[in-house]
Amino acid sequence: MKVYDVLTFGEAMGMFIAEEPGQLASVRHFTKELAGAETNVAIGLSRLGYRVLWLSKVGTDPLGDYIIQELQREKVDTSLIKRDEENLTGFQLKEKVSEGDPGVYYYRKNSAASLMGIKDFPELREMHAKHYHLTGIPLALSPSVRELSEAFIQKAKKEGSIVSFDPNLRPSMWKDEKTMAETIQRYACQADIVFPGIKEGKILTGYQAPEDIAKYYLEHGAKMVFVKLGAKGAYVATEKKAHTVPGFPVTKVVDTVGAGDGFAAGVLSGLFDGLTPFEAAERGNAIGALQTMSSGDKNGLPTREELLAFMNGHSVKNG
């Protein structure tokens, strides 16, 4: 049986980033990148030296080839990426903006990954990981992907492994907010570690304060909750202790996409290294800050040396 530090899955997509500002219909030149919340976490952990297995499905098309090549280049194990001869790999178009959040347009309906299910991965029985990471994005794709997500969680629990869950709400992918919240909560409340953003927590739990959001998940079985507060850092809660871990100052925000994924990778790596949840959150805040200063979803994810240099050279904000 192969053993990994982390097993995660989702939909990896091709991403075409405009090289000039303005309406996408008028843009003539784009840069190709890899996109996907779960791949960001996988790459982030791999760059920090962990053995990561990525599970997904892509088309037998150039974008599928590209995704596999990029993940292999990042030393992520791609042995559980399946190829679909009938359905294509999804992609997205992303605007260029001087700062803040760019517009993103998705082309993923009936993509190869959206139709994957547990039956596609019989080899999963022979794979084992110490940690399983999921997000709420695949839950919006199809019933078969939701079934795969449930199997993922049950496998982890059977093996005694840890499960982390990032809601990663994408309202445009759901029929309505009520369906989105109810579905995601069914999975979030099975996790040992939960990473809600403050706005996501309000939608999912009905509470406004990070203290109440964290308490909700702790009461529903979580061992640790990391409520992401953006530039302010993160509110971290365990059964015994809770407080805010301040963020790192950022001189200029280039792109916030992928910051939450970087935070998750930082926190998980810290926990793997034996740090306390609060120390791990500081590492997560550092990687989140690095991500906001880079274009592209994964370009700010650091190596261990780069992370150490950043944390040594920057002081956190006052809480």
C-alpha positions in Angstrom: 0.0 0.0 0.0 1.4 3.4 -1.0 1.4 6.0 1.8 1.3 9.7 1.2 1.3 12.7 3.5 -1.7 14.3 1.8 -4.4 13.1 -0.6 -6.7 15.6 -2.2 -8.9 15.9 -5.2 -11.0 18.3 -7.3 -11.2 19.8 -10.7 -7.9 21.2 -12.1 -8.5 23.6 -15.0 -6.6 25.5 -17.6 -6.6 29.2 -16.9 -6.0 31.9 -19.5 -5.0 35.2 -17.9 -5.5 38.4 -20.0 -2.1 40.2 -20.6 -3.9 43.5 -20.9 -6.6 45.2 -18.9 -10.1 45.8 -20.3 -13.0 43.7 -21.4 -12.0 40.1 -22.2 -13.8 40.2 -25.5 -11.2 42.8 -26.7 -8.2 41.0 -25.3 -6.0 39.3 -27.9 -3.2 37.8 -25.8 -3.5 35.5 -22.8 -1.0 33.6 -20.5 -1.8 30.0 -19.8 -1.7 28.8 -16.2 -3.0 26.0 -14.0 -6.0 26.7 -11.8 -7.9 24.9 -9.1 -8.3 25.5 -5.4 -7.3 21.9 -4.4 -4.3 21.9 -6.9 -3.1 25.1 -5.2 -3.0 23.3 -1.8 -1.4 20.3 -3.4 1.3 22.4 -5.0 1.8 24.5 -1.9 2.4 21.4 0.2 4.6 19.8 -2.4 6.8 22.9 -2.6 7.2 22.6 1.2 8.5 19.0 0.8 5.4 16.8 1.4 4.3 13.8 -0.6 1.0 14.7 -2.2 -1.3 12.5 -4.3 -3.8 14.3 -6.5 -7.0 12.6 -7.7 -9.0 13.9 -10.7 -10.1 13.4 -14.3 -9.1 15.4 -17.3 -9.9 15.1 -21.0 -7.6 13.5 -23.6 -6.8 17.0 -24.9 -3.9 19.4 -24.8 -5.2 21.1 -21.6 -5.4 17.7 -19.9 -1.8 17.0 -21.0 -0.8 20.5 -19.7 -2.4 19.9 -16.2 -0.6 16.6 -15.8 2.7 18.0 -16.9 2.4 21.0 -14.6 1.6 18.9 -11.5 4.4 16.4 -12.3 6.8 19.4 -12.6 5.6 20.4 -9.1 6.4 16.8 -7.9 2.7 16.1 -7.2 1.8 12.4 -7.7 -0.5 12.2 -10.7 -1.0 8.4 -10.8 -4.7 8.8 -10.0 -5.5 11.3 -12.7 -7.8 9.5 -15.2 -8.3 10.5 -18.8 -11.8 10.9 -20.4 -12.0 10.3 -24.1 -15.5 11.8 -24.4 -15.5 14.9 -22.3 -13.0 17.9 -22.3 -10.9 19.5 -19.6 -12.5 22.6 -18.1 -10.9 26.1 -18.4 -11.4 29.7 -17.3 -10.7 33.2 -18.6 -9.4 35.7 -16.1 -9.3 39.5 -16.4 -6.2 41.6 -15.7 -6.6 44.3 -13.1 -4.1 46.6 -11.5 -5.1 45.5 -8.1 -7.9 43.6 -6.3 -10.1 40.8 -7.5 -10.2 40.2 -11.3 -13.3 38.9 -13.1 -13.2 35.1 -13.8 -15.4 33.3 -16.3 -15.7 29.5 -16.1 -16.2 26.9 -18.8 -16.6 23.7 -17.0 -20.2 22.3 -17.7 -19.9 18.6 -18.5 -16.2 18.7 -18.1 -14.3 15.5 -17.5 -13.8 16.2 -13.8 -17.4 17.2 -13.3 -18.5 13.7 -14.3 -16.0 11.7 -12.3 -17.1 9.3 -9.5 -15.9 6.7 -7.1 -16.1 4.0 -9.8 -13.4 5.7 -11.7 -10.8 5.1 -9.0 -10.7 1.4 -7.9 -7.0 1.9 -7.1 -7.9 4.3 -4.3 -8.4 1.2 -2.0 -4.6 0.7 -2.2 -3.7 4.3 -1.4 -3.3 5.7 2.1 -2.7 9.2 3.3 -2.1 10.6 6.8 -4.3 13.6 5.8 -7.2 14.1 3.4 -8.1 17.6 2.2 -11.4 18.6 0.6 -13.1 21.8 -0.5 -16.7 22.7 -1.3 -16.1 23.3 -5.0 -16.3 19.7 -6.2 -19.6 19.3 -4.3 -21.2 21.7 -6.8 -20.2 19.7 -9.8 -22.5 16.7 -9.8 -24.0 13.9 -7.7 -21.2 11.5 -8.6 -18.6 13.9 -7.4 -20.5 14.4 -4.1 -20.6 10.6 -3.7 -16.8 10.6 -4.3 -16.4 13.2 -1.6 -18.3 11.2 0.9 -16.3 8.1 0.0 -13.1 10.2 0.5 -14.2 11.2 4.0 -15.3 7.7 5.0 -12.0 6.2 3.8 -10.1 8.7 5.9 -12.1 8.0 9.0 -11.7 4.2 8.5 -8.0 4.7 8.3 -7.8 7.0 11.3 -6.5 9.9 9.1 -7.3 13.6 9.6 -9.8 15.4 7.3 -9.6 19.1 6.6 -12.3 21.0 4.7 -12.3 24.5 3.1 -15.9 25.6 2.1 -14.6 27.7 -0.8 -18.1 28.9 -1.6 -18.9 29.5 -5.3 -22.6 30.7 -5.3 -22.7 30.9 -9.1 -22.2 27.1 -9.3 -25.2 26.3 -7.2 -29.0 26.4 -7.8 -29.5 28.7 -4.8 -27.8 29.7 -1.6 -29.9 27.4 0.6 -28.9 24.3 -1.3 -25.3 25.4 -1.3 -25.2 25.9 2.4 -27.0 22.8 3.4 -24.9 20.6 1.1 -21.6 22.0 2.2 -22.5 21.8 5.8 -23.1 18.1 5.6 -19.5 17.7 4.6 -17.9 20.4 6.7 -19.4 19.0 9.8 -17.6 15.7 9.2 -14.1 17.3 9.1 -11.5 17.5 11.9 -10.2 20.9 10.6 -12.4 23.6 9.0 -11.2 26.7 7.1 -14.2 29.0 6.6 -13.7 32.6 5.5 -15.6 35.1 7.6 -18.2 35.8 4.9 -18.6 32.1 4.2 -19.1 31.4 7.9 -21.9 33.9 8.1 -23.7 32.2 5.1 -23.1 28.7 6.4 -23.8 29.1 10.1 -25.9 32.3 10.4 -23.5 33.8 12.9 -21.6 37.1 12.3 -18.7 36.9 14.7 -15.7 34.6 14.1 -15.9 33.4 17.7 -19.5 32.1 17.1 -18.6 30.6 13.7 -15.7 28.7 15.2 -17.8 27.6 18.2 -20.5 26.2 15.8 -18.0 23.9 14.0 -16.3 22.8 17.3 -19.8 21.9 18.6 -20.3 19.8 15.4 -17.2 17.8 15.8 -14.2 19.8 14.5 -11.0 19.7 16.5 -9.7 23.0 15.1 -11.3 25.9 13.2 -9.4 28.6 11.3 -11.7 31.5 10.4 -10.0 33.5 7.6 -10.2 37.2 8.2 -8.4 38.5 5.1 -5.7 41.1 5.8 -6.5 40.9 9.5 -5.3 37.3 9.8 -7.2 34.4 11.2 -9.3 33.6 14.2 -8.1 30.2 15.5 -10.1 28.0 17.9 -9.6 24.7 19.5 -11.6 23.1 22.3 -9.3 24.6 24.9 -8.0 27.9 23.5 -8.9 30.6 20.9 -7.6 33.9 19.7 -6.8 35.9 16.5 -3.5 35.4 14.8 -2.7 38.7 13.0 -1.8 38.8 9.3 1.4 40.1 7.6 1.4 43.5 6.0 1.1 43.6 2.2 2.4 46.6 0.4 0.3 46.0 -2.8 -2.4 43.5 -3.4 -2.0 42.1 -6.9 -4.5 39.3 -6.9 -6.4 37.7 -3.9 -7.3 34.5 -5.8 -5.5 31.6 -4.2 -4.7 33.4 -0.9 -7.1 31.1 1.0 -5.6 28.0 -0.6 -2.1 29.3 0.4 -3.3 29.8 3.9 -4.6 26.2 4.1 -1.3 24.9 2.8 0.6 26.9 5.3 -1.6 25.8 8.2 -1.5 22.1 7.3 2.3 22.2 6.8 2.7 23.8 10.2 0.6 21.1 11.8 2.5 18.4 10.0 5.7 19.9 11.4 4.4 19.8 15.0 3.5 23.5 15.4 0.6 24.6 17.5 -2.6 25.6 15.6 -1.7 29.2 16.4 1.9 28.9 15.1 0.6 27.1 12.1 -1.9 29.9 11.4 1.0 32.4 11.4 2.6 30.3 8.7 -0.7 30.2 6.8 -1.0 34.0 7.0 2.5 34.4 5.6 1.7 32.2 2.6 -1.6 33.9 2.1 0.2 37.3 2.0 2.7 36.0 -0.5 -0.1 34.8 -2.7 -1.8 38.2 -2.8 1.4 39.8 -4.1 1.6 37.5 -7.1 -0.6 37.1 -10.2 -1.8 33.6 -11.0 -3.4 31.2 -8.5 -0.2 29.4 -7.5 2.8 31.7 -8.3 3.1 33.0 -4.8 3.4 29.6 -3.2 6.8 29.5 -1.6 9.5 26.9 -1.0 10.6 26.3 2.6 13.5 28.7 2.1 11.4 31.4 0.6 8.8 31.1 3.3 11.4 31.3 6.1 13.0 34.4 4.4 9.6 36.1 4.2 8.6 35.4 7.8 12.0 36.5 9.1 11.9 39.7 7.2 8.3 40.7 8.0 6.6 41.5 11.3 2.9 40.6 11.7 0.3 43.3 12.2 -0.8 44.2 15.7 -3.8 42.2 16.6 
